[in-house]
Amino acid sequence: MLFACQAHKILAVLPYEAAIRKDYQYLVGLGSTCRMQLPSSPAFVPSVFTTGGVSVMGLITHESIGYEENPLDTIEEIVSAHEWAFDRQGDAELSVCVAGSWCDYHLGFSYSAEQGGVQIACAYDIRIPKPKRAQVLELLAYVNERMWLGHFDLWSEESIPMYRHGILTRGSFGISGDQVEELIEISITECERFYPAFQFVVWGGKTAEEAVMAAMLETVGEA
């Protein structure tokens, strides 16, 4: 076990982590099938959760790959493991497309070293017509009243509704694999939950309040 101390930060390098990381890189390098066989190493224990038709398998041992200097490195590893189409724009941005039960979701991750955090924006694959924008903005107020984490807003330039959430990384070694998985799961879950509300306002002729109540009833019915 090797230790290095710099600016009151202690970094531990464990010999077995190098072997685990090598196995993981080999796993990601396969990339030819949707169902990848896990290495026999007991360090890899798959965890599966399903969110609105999106099946997410955790292929990463979060204890072994948990922390990176740039959180986007960890996010890229998670996204690569799921074989989702993504685009990395330098050290500050990463975008990925994930199929949901209602539509495709476009997730954008932004990292700011100055602010010390990562922000995720999960955008719907729909555009709001100009005549409906006022009603959708009213809908956002009703929706955000029911949010515990994150919020919804309307991308004014493209007229696209999206969910936003952020996580601070300052004072830590980055972002863990568990945090990335949960961040993605929460984003998609909330977008799936309120998708019908946007449809009710834009195409169903309902008021913002009626749309939220109808969407909540529909969600309870599906549960």
Number of C-alpha atoms within 10 A of each C-alpha: 7 8 9 10 9 7 5 7 11 10 12 11 12 12 10 12 14 13 13 20 15 11 18 20 13 12 17 18 11 12 14 9 8 11 10 15 10 14 14 9 10 9 16 18 14 12 11 10 12 11 17 16 13 15 14 16 16 19 22 23 20 18 12 18 19 18 17 15 13 19 26 23 17 21 21 20 18 22 22 17 22 20 17 15 11 17 13 15 10 8 14 15 17 21 19 18 17 19 15 18 12 15 14 14 23 18 23 19 22 19 22 16 14 7 10 14 18 23 16 24 24 25 24 21 13 17 14 19 11 10 9 13 18 11 17 24 16 13 22 21 15 16 20 15 9 10 11 7 12 16 20 23 20 18 13 10 6 10 15 17 25 22 21 19 18 17 16 15 20 14 8 13 15 21 25 21 24 15 14 22 19 11 17 20 18 17 24 25 17 19 22 21 17 20 17 20 28 22 17 18 22 21 10 12 12 17 16 24 16 15 24 25 14 17 19 16 12 15 14 10 8 7 6
